[in-house]
Amino acid sequence: MAEVKIPLSDQEQLKVEAIVIDKDKDEALRYLADLLDKIKGHPGHACGPKVV
């Protein structure tokens, strides 16, 4: 499977840090479900990213 890099805004990074600090498993699952949309929006290509 290809490596995927997901850029996070400052706000998104703070949210991840808060989830980890609070050890909030339910919120972590919700956040990852939302993040999945971001991952699916960046499909990997054998020749590199698709230019639109």
C-alpha positions, 0 to 999 in steps of 0.5 A: 500500500502506498504511503499517504501524507495528510496535511493537518491544519493547526486546529486539526492538530490541536484536536488530535492532541486534545483527544490523546491527552484526554484519552477520549476513545469515542472522539478519536473514532469519530475524528478518524471516521471524518479523516477517512474522507480526507484520505479517500480524497487523495487516491494514490497513483503509480505515476504520482499524484493526478494533476487536475 
